[in-house]
């Protein structure tokens, strides 16, 4: 979508603020749905929620390729966001149950990095397709493999839903779990860090505005923008896996604080590099490695502390807030660009990383909740 935004701005006569509003609306649609999964997982098996959502996601992309106006594209992308909504809360909760704490950081990071492999293909295959057949046909064709993957999930991924429902009933109601999440100081701080850091989050904020900045004020041609975007996104594959392994070994909090500070330094260095390709090319890969890595480690941190079926509820709240605030941040950053320009907007993103790091420093590790060993035994016996 970031590559398409740069074209849509011209095709439909939009501004950067309009794109910010577009991202805000579509993000809010998917984010609002996140909250329902703490309840829906007790009714529908988690693999089926993932499979059904993936099919809807693909259909939304396909319809988006047929759109002839910004309103139609907005509706189609909103539908795809709705379909994508189970991927994070349901997928992460399922993985967290299947992997023990000492491997959980890697598991969740690999989940994110695996999805980002497809994202890395976009500037290469997707960029070439946009130039050859246009953004609409490209978007439609990208919806087809998404639908196929939904079918494969339905066929291949299994879970004992009856056992899960029994554990969920025994652990308490959804309302009780929501109250527990809200009352816990450590969980509130983790959620707060996610809300603040969303001001510079990878694919939703940094990537779209960076692409517009590279193709707009810096004046790079489409091929150069695609190359630079690809370098940024390679970090989205390598970074999360490395960060997950480091967090499994050295702890979630120190790794998160380090990555937040590296992200702040990286975005300021990107701004200082300007249109100098000698500086931009070696910078974007390590910057992408840092900026795309905090989110999966933060999710593993949440999974370590919210145990058992409460974890599903915690992830639902986490991603509802994350996507909701993402919509807010997209609007704010777009407005800041319109009013004061890209340098100030990138400065706001850097400040959000630093503020999130300070929040996590306030989390007391000594009183951390232990991982749900019953859940581990259920999946590993």
URTA-V882657 format. One record per pair of residues at least 24 apart in sequence whose C-alpha atoms are under 10 Angstrom apart, sorted by the first residue. I is the first residue (numbers start at 1). GAP is how many residues later the second one is. Records with the same first field share a line. If there is no record, write none. Layout:
BEGIN
I->GAP / GAP
END
This chain:
BEGIN
1->76 / 118 / 121 / 134 / 138 / 202 / 203 / 206 / 207
2->120 / 121 / 201 / 202 / 203 / 204 / 205 / 206 / 207 / 208 / 209 / 210 / 227
3->119 / 120 / 123 / 124 / 127 / 132 / 204 / 205 / 208 / 209 / 212 / 219 / 222 / 223 / 226
4->122 / 123 / 126 / 130 / 131 / 132 / 134 / 135 / 204 / 207
5->130 / 203 / 204 / 206 / 207
6->202 / 203 / 205 / 206 / 207 / 208 / 209 / 210 / 216
7->123 / 127 / 128 / 205 / 208 / 215
8->61 / 62 / 65 / 127
9->61 / 203
11->58 / 59
12->56 / 57 / 58
13->57
14->56
15->319 / 322 / 323
16->193 / 196 / 197 / 200 / 315 / 317 / 318 / 319 / 320 / 321 / 322
17->313 / 314 / 315 / 316 / 317 / 318 / 319 / 320 / 321 / 322
18->313 / 316 / 317 / 320
19->189 / 190 / 193 / 311 / 312 / 315 / 316
20->185 / 188 / 189 / 307 / 308 / 309 / 310 / 311 / 312 / 313 / 314 / 315 / 317
21->306 / 307 / 308 / 309 / 310 / 311 / 312 / 313 / 314
22->48 / 49 / 51 / 52 / 55 / 56 / 305 / 308 / 309
23->51 / 54 / 55 / 181 / 182 / 185 / 303 / 304 / 305 / 306 / 307 / 308 / 311
24->180 / 299 / 300 / 301 / 302 / 303 / 304 / 305 / 306 / 307 / 308 / 310
25->49 / 50 / 52 / 53 / 299 / 301 / 302 / 303 / 305 / 306
26->48 / 49 / 50 / 51 / 52 / 53 / 54 / 55 / 56 / 297 / 301
27->50 / 51 / 54 / 55 / 58 / 177 / 295 / 296 / 297 / 298 / 299 / 300 / 301 / 303
28->50 / 53 / 54 / 292 / 293 / 294 / 295 / 296 / 297 / 298 / 299 / 300
29->48 / 49 / 50 / 51 / 52 / 53 / 56 / 291 / 294 / 295 / 298
30->47 / 48 / 49 / 50 / 51 / 52 / 53 / 54 / 55 / 56 / 289 / 290 / 293 / 294 / 297
31->50 / 51 / 53 / 54 / 55 / 285 / 286 / 287 / 288 / 289 / 290 / 291 / 292 / 293 / 294 / 295 / 296
32->50 / 53 / 284 / 285 / 287 / 288 / 289 / 290 / 291 / 292
33->48 / 49 / 50 / 51 / 52 / 53 / 283 / 286 / 287 / 290 / 291
34->48 / 50 / 51 / 52 / 53 / 54 / 55 / 56 / 279 / 281 / 282 / 283 / 284 / 285 / 286 / 287 / 288 / 289 / 290
35->50 / 51 / 54 / 277 / 278 / 279 / 280 / 281 / 282 / 283 / 284 / 285 / 286
36->49 / 50 / 53 / 277 / 280 / 281 / 284
37->48 / 49 / 52 / 53 / 275 / 276 / 278 / 279 / 280 / 283
38->51 / 52 / 55 / 136 / 137 / 139 / 140 / 271 / 272 / 273 / 274 / 275 / 276 / 277 / 278 / 279
39->134 / 135 / 136 / 273 / 274 / 277
40->50 / 272
41->49 / 120 / 123 / 124 / 127 / 268 / 271 / 272
42->119 / 120 / 122 / 123 / 124 / 125 / 126 / 127 / 132 / 267 / 270
43->118 / 119 / 122
44->117 / 121
45->45 / 113 / 114 / 115 / 116 / 117 / 119 / 120
46->40 / 44 / 45 / 47 / 48 / 111 / 112 / 113 / 114 / 115 / 118
47->39 / 43 / 44 / 47 / 103 / 106 / 107 / 108 / 109 / 110 / 111 / 112 / 114
48->38 / 102 / 103 / 105 / 106 / 107 / 109 / 110 / 111
49->34 / 36 / 37 / 38 / 41 / 42 / 101 / 104 / 105
50->33 / 34 / 35 / 36 / 37 / 38 / 39 / 40 / 41 / 100 / 101 / 103 / 104 / 107
51->32 / 33 / 35 / 36 / 96 / 97 / 98 / 99 / 100 / 101 / 102 / 103 / 104 / 106
52->31 / 32 / 34 / 95 / 98 / 99 / 101 / 102
53->27 / 28 / 29 / 30 / 31 / 32 / 33 / 34 / 93 / 94 / 97
54->26 / 27 / 28 / 29 / 30 / 31 / 32 / 33 / 89 / 91 / 92 / 93 / 94 / 95 / 96 / 97 / 98 / 99 / 100
55->25 / 28 / 29 / 88 / 89 / 90 / 91 / 92 / 93 / 94 / 95 / 96 / 98
56->24 / 25 / 26 / 27 / 28 / 87 / 90 / 91 / 94
57->24 / 25 / 26 / 27 / 28 / 86 / 87 / 89 / 90 / 93
58->25 / 26 / 81 / 82 / 83 / 84 / 85 / 86 / 87 / 88 / 89 / 90 / 91 / 92
59->24 / 81 / 83 / 84 / 85 / 87 / 88
60->24 / 79 / 80 / 83 / 86 / 87
61->75 / 77 / 78 / 79 / 80 / 81 / 82 / 83 / 85 / 86
62->74 / 75 / 76 / 77 / 78 / 79 / 80 / 81 / 82 / 84 / 85
63->73 / 76 / 77 / 80
64->71 / 72 / 73 / 74 / 75 / 76 / 79
65->69 / 70 / 71 / 72 / 73 / 74 / 75 / 76 / 77 / 78
66->70 / 71 / 73 / 74
67->69 / 73
68->68
73->63
80->63
85->231 / 234 / 235 / 238
86->230 / 233
87->24 / 25 / 28
88->24 / 208 / 211 / 227 / 228 / 230 / 231
89->210 / 222 / 223 / 224 / 225 / 226 / 227 / 228 / 229 / 230 / 231
90->221 / 222 / 223 / 225 / 226
91->221 / 224
92->204 / 207 / 208 / 211 / 219 / 220 / 223
93->206 / 207 / 210 / 214 / 215 / 216 / 217 / 218 / 219 / 220 / 221 / 222 / 223
94->65 / 217 / 218
95->208
96->203 / 204 / 207 / 208 / 211 / 212 / 215 / 216 / 275 / 276 / 279 / 280
97->206 / 210 / 211 / 212 / 214 / 215 / 274 / 275 / 276 / 277 / 278 / 279 / 280 / 281 / 282 / 283
98->277 / 278 / 279 / 280 / 281 / 282
99->276 / 277 / 278 / 280 / 281
100->204 / 271 / 272 / 273 / 275 / 276 / 277 / 279 / 280
101->147 / 199 / 200 / 202 / 203 / 269 / 270 / 271 / 272 / 275
102->143 / 145 / 146 / 147 / 149 / 202 / 269
103->141 / 142 / 144 / 145 / 146 / 197
104->140 / 141 / 143 / 144 / 193 / 195 / 196 / 197 / 199 / 200
105->135 / 136 / 137 / 138 / 139 / 140 / 141 / 142 / 143 / 144 / 146 / 147 / 191 / 192 / 193 / 194 / 195 / 196 / 198 / 199
106->134 / 135 / 136 / 137 / 138 / 139 / 140 / 141 / 142 / 190 / 191 / 194
107->134 / 137 / 138 / 189 / 193
108->132 / 133 / 136 / 187 / 188 / 189 / 190 / 191 / 192 / 195
109->128 / 129 / 130 / 131 / 132 / 133 / 134 / 135 / 136 / 184 / 185 / 186 / 187 / 188 / 189 / 190 / 191
110->127 / 128 / 129 / 130 / 131 / 132 / 133 / 134 / 135 / 186
111->129 / 130 / 185
112->124 / 125 / 128 / 129 / 180 / 181 / 183 / 184
113->121 / 122 / 123 / 124 / 125 / 126 / 127 / 128 / 129 / 179 / 180 / 183
114->122 / 123 / 124 / 126 / 127
115->121 / 122
116->87 / 117 / 118 / 119 / 120 / 121 / 122 / 124 / 176
117->116 / 117 / 119 / 120 / 121
118->115 / 119
119->84 / 111 / 114 / 115 / 117 / 118
120->109 / 110 / 111 / 112 / 113 / 114 / 115 / 116 / 117
121->109 / 112 / 113
122->104 / 107 / 108 / 111
123->99 / 100 / 102 / 103 / 104 / 105 / 106 / 107 / 108 / 110
124->99 / 102 / 103 / 105 / 106
126->100
127->95 / 96 / 98 / 99 / 100 / 103
128->94 / 95 / 98
131->91 / 92
159->220
160->218 / 219
163->215
164->144 / 145 / 211 / 214
165->144
167->141 / 142 / 207 / 208
168->140 / 141 / 142 / 144
169->140
170->139
171->137 / 138 / 139
172->137 / 138
173->136 / 137
174->135 / 136 / 138 / 139
175->138
176->134 / 137
177->129 / 132 / 133 / 134 / 135 / 136 / 137
178->132 / 135 / 136 / 138 / 139
180->126 / 130 / 133 / 134
181->124 / 125 / 129 / 130 / 132 / 133 / 134 / 136 / 137
182->132 / 135
184->121 / 122
185->177 / 178 / 179
186->116 / 119 / 120 / 174 / 176 / 177 / 178 / 179 / 181 / 182 / 183
187->114 / 115 / 116 / 118 / 119 / 127 / 131 / 176 / 181
188->130 / 171 / 175
189->167 / 169 / 170 / 171 / 172 / 173 / 174 / 175
190->63 / 108 / 109 / 111 / 112 / 115 / 128 / 166 / 169 / 170 / 172 / 173
191->107 / 108 / 111 / 123 / 124 / 126 / 127 / 128 / 130 / 131 / 165 / 168 / 169
192->126 / 129 / 130 / 163 / 164 / 167 / 168
193->105 / 129 / 159 / 160 / 161 / 162 / 163 / 164 / 165 / 166 / 167
194->100 / 101 / 104 / 105 / 124 / 125 / 127 / 128 / 129 / 131 / 132 / 158 / 159 / 162 / 165 / 166
195->123 / 124 / 126 / 127 / 128 / 129 / 130 / 131 / 134 / 157 / 161
196->126 / 129 / 130 / 133 / 153 / 155 / 156 / 157 / 158 / 159 / 160 / 161 / 163
197->63 / 97 / 98 / 125 / 128 / 129 / 132 / 152 / 153 / 154 / 155 / 156 / 157 / 158 / 159 / 160
198->97 / 123 / 124 / 125 / 126 / 127 / 128 / 129 / 130 / 131 / 132 / 151 / 154 / 155 / 158
199->126 / 127 / 128 / 129 / 130 / 131 / 133 / 134 / 146 / 147 / 149 / 150 / 151 / 152 / 153 / 154 / 157
200->63 / 64 / 67 / 91 / 92 / 126 / 129 / 130 / 133 / 145 / 146 / 147 / 148 / 149 / 150 / 151 / 152 / 153
201->62 / 90 / 91 / 92 / 93 / 94 / 121 / 125 / 128 / 129 / 148 / 151 / 152
202->30 / 31 / 34 / 86 / 88 / 89 / 90 / 91 / 92 / 93
203->30 / 33 / 88 / 89
204->119 / 122 / 123 / 125 / 126
205->121 / 122 / 124 / 125 / 126 / 128 / 129 / 144
206->61 / 82 / 85 / 86 / 124 / 127 / 140 / 143
207->25 / 26 / 81
208->122
209->121 / 124 / 125 / 128 / 133 / 136 / 137
210->57 / 60 / 61 / 132 / 136
212->130
213->58 / 61 / 124 / 128 / 129 / 130
214->60 / 61
217->57 / 58 / 124 / 125
218->56 / 57 / 58
219->56
220->55
224->53
227->54
228->49 / 52 / 53 / 54 / 55 / 56 / 57
229->55 / 56 / 59
230->54 / 55 / 58
231->49 / 50 / 51 / 52 / 53 / 54 / 55 / 56 / 57 / 58
232->49 / 51 / 52 / 53 / 54 / 55 / 56 / 57 / 59 / 60
233->51 / 52 / 54 / 55 / 56 / 58 / 59
234->50 / 51 / 52 / 54 / 55 / 58
235->49 / 50 / 51 / 52 / 53 / 54 / 55 / 56 / 57 / 58
236->49 / 50 / 51 / 52 / 53 / 54 / 55 / 56 / 57
237->51 / 52 / 55 / 56
238->47 / 48 / 50 / 51 / 52 / 54 / 55
239->46 / 47 / 48 / 49 / 50 / 51 / 52 / 53 / 54 / 55
240->48 / 49 / 50 / 51 / 52 / 53 / 54 / 55 / 56 / 57
241->48 / 52 / 55 / 56
242->47 / 48 / 51
243->46 / 47 / 49 / 50 / 51 / 52 / 53 / 54
244->49 / 50 / 52 / 53 / 54 / 56
245->52
246->51
247->50 / 51 / 53 / 54
248->49 / 52
251->46 / 50 / 114
252->42 / 45 / 46 / 47 / 48 / 49 / 50 / 52 / 108 / 113
253->44 / 45 / 48 / 104 / 107 / 108 / 110 / 111 / 112
254->103 / 106 / 107
255->38 / 39 / 42 / 43
256->34 / 37 / 38 / 39 / 40 / 41 / 42 / 45 / 100 / 101 / 104 / 105
257->37 / 96 / 97 / 99 / 100 / 101 / 102 / 103 / 104
258->32 / 36 / 96 / 99
259->28 / 30 / 31 / 32 / 33 / 34 / 35 / 38 / 94 / 95 / 98
260->30 / 31 / 33 / 34 / 35 / 90 / 91 / 92 / 93 / 94 / 95 / 96 / 97 / 98
261->29 / 30 / 89 / 90 / 92 / 93 / 94 / 95 / 96
262->24 / 25 / 27 / 28 / 29 / 88 / 91 / 92
263->24 / 25 / 26 / 27 / 28 / 29 / 30 / 31 / 86 / 87 / 88 / 89 / 90 / 91
264->26 / 27 / 82 / 83 / 84 / 85 / 86 / 87 / 88 / 89 / 90
265->25 / 85 / 86 / 88 / 89
266->24 / 25 / 84
267->24 / 79 / 80 / 82 / 83
268->75 / 78 / 79 / 81 / 82
270->76
271->71 / 72 / 73 / 75 / 76
272->71
291->62
294->59
298->62
303->66 / 68 / 69
304->64 / 65 / 66 / 67 / 68
305->62 / 63 / 64 / 65 / 66 / 67
306->62 / 63 / 64 / 65 / 66
307->62 / 63 / 64 / 65 / 66 / 67 / 68
308->63 / 64 / 65 / 66 / 67 / 68
309->63 / 66
311->61
END
